Amino acid sequence: MPDTAALLSAASGQQEGDTLRIMLLVPLVGAVLLAWFLLRGYRGNGDGGTDND
């Protein structure tokens, strides 16, 4: 199996710092979205968590 990092940098001409930045940013954004999705269920007004105004 070929080295993924070598393929990424060779195919797009990016520096290694750009790849590292993307590899750190994507999981961080994913974690924020996951936390928002899970925590919005606890925002109910006492009737079982549904938010029907």
MODELLER restraints for C-alpha pairs under 7 A, 6 or more apart:
rsr = mdl.restraints
at = mdl.atoms
rsr.add(forms.Gaussian(group=physical.xy_distance, feature=features.Distance(at['CA:9:A'], at['CA:15:A']), mean=6.63, stdev=0.5))
rsr.add(forms.Gaussian(group=physical.xy_distance, feature=features.Distance(at['CA:41:A'], at['CA:49:A']), mean=6.16, stdev=0.5))
rsr.add(forms.Gaussian(group=physical.xy_distance, feature=features.Distance(at['CA:42:A'], at['CA:49:A']), mean=6.19, stdev=0.5))
rsr.add(forms.Gaussian(group=physical.xy_distance, feature=features.Distance(at['CA:43:A'], at['CA:49:A']), mean=6.56, stdev=0.5))
rsr.add(forms.Gaussian(group=physical.xy_distance, feature=features.Distance(at['CA:44:A'], at['CA:50:A']), mean=5.55, stdev=0.5))
rsr.add(forms.Gaussian(group=physical.xy_distance, feature=features.Distance(at['CA:44:A'], at['CA:51:A']), mean=5.64, stdev=0.5))
rsr.add(forms.Gaussian(group=physical.xy_distance, feature=features.Distance(at['CA:45:A'], at['CA:51:A']), mean=6.95, stdev=0.5))
